[in-house]
Amino acid sequence: MKTAKEAKEEVLDRKDLNITELNHLIYAAATVITEEINGTVEYKLETKKSKTPPWVRRVQESTNDIKKELSALVEIKRNNRKAEYIKGTRLLEKYNIEKKENLDQLIEELKQKVSAKTQRLSRYRKRQNQYYQNKVFKTDCKKFYNRLRQTYYNVKTAPDKEEAENFWTEIYGKEVQHNGEEFWIKNQYQQNPSMKWSPVCEKDVPEALRTTLNWKAPGRDQINIWSKQLTATHKHVAALFNKLIEEDQVPECLTAGVTFLIPKKREY
């Protein structure tokens, strides 16, 4: 990755590229890096460390142990001879139980312990989920609402190509004349007769890319996560966008897109 960044800096400093050529360059660099990682370069997969706190794992293990003992004591109470001979002596000695008549109190105590530990874990998970949702809502509202609406629907019969094209042509293929005489439009013109434009800065590019999902399906430029990783291109992206705005030119790579059909509820 470091070598790719240095090479891109050298190429971009020598050549005056447009936005389409820059996209091709990013795609070429991404292809080379991917081939190196998957083919010639040996790398060690990092083992994902558990994000579960140690105290949670300890409580879970303790709860499982108590459940096992509770199950064995219930079997002993039912006069299950196998459980009585194998585990009975050890458990009765552990809890200092001399008579089986005292098992009721011990079983109830163990049930209360399991209930208390389970409620503690439930409170932790609920609190953790609240903290996570608050953080996501603060940093990326779109991601927050997408997770709330995350529902999968089974589609029995998908629309064919002709039906899909006809549907979207009715939406995007016809020019629409908007009513410029609406009161709210005139009101906005009166409040904001002119909008002050400020050039796009280099720091605006990573800030805009930060909220995008890494491995979403790419558009026609076939670029997704690599726009974030190849930071050497950010200042050139900012400069090219400023040039497009000033010259009022929009290349095809910014207007053409790819549409994916996603099943949703009927009321949507």
Contacts in CASP RR format, 6 or more apart in sequence:
PFRMAT RR
TARGET T0000
AUTHOR 0000-0000-0000
METHOD contacts of the structure
MODEL  1
MKTAKEAKEEVLDRKDLNITELNHLIYAAATVITEEINGTVEYKLETKKS
KTPPWVRRVQESTNDIKKELSALVEIKRNNRKAEYIKGTRLLEKYNIEKK
ENLDQLIEELKQKVSAKTQRLSRYRKRQNQYYQNKVFKTDCKKFYNRLRQ
TYYNVKTAPDKEEAENFWTEIYGKEVQHNGEEFWIKNQYQQNPSMKWSPV
CEKDVPEALRTTLNWKAPGRDQINIWSKQLTATHKHVAALFNKLIEEDQV
PECLTAGVTFLIPKKREY
1 33 0 8 1.000
1 229 0 8 1.000
4 29 0 8 1.000
4 32 0 8 1.000
4 33 0 8 1.000
4 230 0 8 1.000
5 230 0 8 1.000
5 231 0 8 1.000
5 232 0 8 1.000
6 232 0 8 1.000
7 29 0 8 1.000
8 25 0 8 1.000
8 29 0 8 1.000
8 230 0 8 1.000
8 232 0 8 1.000
8 233 0 8 1.000
9 232 0 8 1.000
11 25 0 8 1.000
12 22 0 8 1.000
12 25 0 8 1.000
12 232 0 8 1.000
12 233 0 8 1.000
12 236 0 8 1.000
17 25 0 8 1.000
17 236 0 8 1.000
17 240 0 8 1.000
18 240 0 8 1.000
18 251 0 8 1.000
19 237 0 8 1.000
19 240 0 8 1.000
19 241 0 8 1.000
19 244 0 8 1.000
19 251 0 8 1.000
19 253 0 8 1.000
19 254 0 8 1.000
20 251 0 8 1.000
20 252 0 8 1.000
20 253 0 8 1.000
22 233 0 8 1.000
22 236 0 8 1.000
22 237 0 8 1.000
22 240 0 8 1.000
23 221 0 8 1.000
23 223 0 8 1.000
23 253 0 8 1.000
25 233 0 8 1.000
26 221 0 8 1.000
26 223 0 8 1.000
26 226 0 8 1.000
26 227 0 8 1.000
26 230 0 8 1.000
26 233 0 8 1.000
27 221 0 8 1.000
27 222 0 8 1.000
27 223 0 8 1.000
27 226 0 8 1.000
29 226 0 8 1.000
29 230 0 8 1.000
30 223 0 8 1.000
30 226 0 8 1.000
30 230 0 8 1.000
33 226 0 8 1.000
37 43 0 8 1.000
50 57 0 8 1.000
56 121 0 8 1.000
56 124 0 8 1.000
59 117 0 8 1.000
59 120 0 8 1.000
59 121 0 8 1.000
60 121 0 8 1.000
62 117 0 8 1.000
63 114 0 8 1.000
63 117 0 8 1.000
63 118 0 8 1.000
63 121 0 8 1.000
66 110 0 8 1.000
66 113 0 8 1.000
66 114 0 8 1.000
66 117 0 8 1.000
67 114 0 8 1.000
69 91 0 8 1.000
69 110 0 8 1.000
70 107 0 8 1.000
70 110 0 8 1.000
70 111 0 8 1.000
70 114 0 8 1.000
72 83 0 8 1.000
72 87 0 8 1.000
72 88 0 8 1.000
72 91 0 8 1.000
73 91 0 8 1.000
73 103 0 8 1.000
73 106 0 8 1.000
73 107 0 8 1.000
73 110 0 8 1.000
74 107 0 8 1.000
75 82 0 8 1.000
75 83 0 8 1.000
75 84 0 8 1.000
76 83 0 8 1.000
76 84 0 8 1.000
76 87 0 8 1.000
76 88 0 8 1.000
76 91 0 8 1.000
76 92 0 8 1.000
76 100 0 8 1.000
76 103 0 8 1.000
77 100 0 8 1.000
77 103 0 8 1.000
77 104 0 8 1.000
77 107 0 8 1.000
91 97 0 8 1.000
92 98 0 8 1.000
95 106 0 8 1.000
97 103 0 8 1.000
97 106 0 8 1.000
133 144 0 8 1.000
136 143 0 8 1.000
136 144 0 8 1.000
136 147 0 8 1.000
137 144 0 8 1.000
139 211 0 8 1.000
140 211 0 8 1.000
142 211 0 8 1.000
143 211 0 8 1.000
143 213 0 8 1.000
151 265 0 8 1.000
153 263 0 8 1.000
153 264 0 8 1.000
153 265 0 8 1.000
154 263 0 8 1.000
155 263 0 8 1.000
158 261 0 8 1.000
159 167 0 8 1.000
159 261 0 8 1.000
164 261 0 8 1.000
168 259 0 8 1.000
197 245 0 8 1.000
199 238 0 8 1.000
199 242 0 8 1.000
200 238 0 8 1.000
200 241 0 8 1.000
200 242 0 8 1.000
200 245 0 8 1.000
201 238 0 8 1.000
202 234 0 8 1.000
202 235 0 8 1.000
202 238 0 8 1.000
204 238 0 8 1.000
205 234 0 8 1.000
205 235 0 8 1.000
205 237 0 8 1.000
205 238 0 8 1.000
206 228 0 8 1.000
206 231 0 8 1.000
206 234 0 8 1.000
209 227 0 8 1.000
209 228 0 8 1.000
210 228 0 8 1.000
212 227 0 8 1.000
212 228 0 8 1.000
214 224 0 8 1.000
214 225 0 8 1.000
214 228 0 8 1.000
215 224 0 8 1.000
215 225 0 8 1.000
216 224 0 8 1.000
217 224 0 8 1.000
217 258 0 8 1.000
217 260 0 8 1.000
218 224 0 8 1.000
219 257 0 8 1.000
219 258 0 8 1.000
220 253 0 8 1.000
220 256 0 8 1.000
220 257 0 8 1.000
220 258 0 8 1.000
221 253 0 8 1.000
227 233 0 8 1.000
227 237 0 8 1.000
244 250 0 8 1.000
244 251 0 8 1.000
244 254 0 8 1.000
END
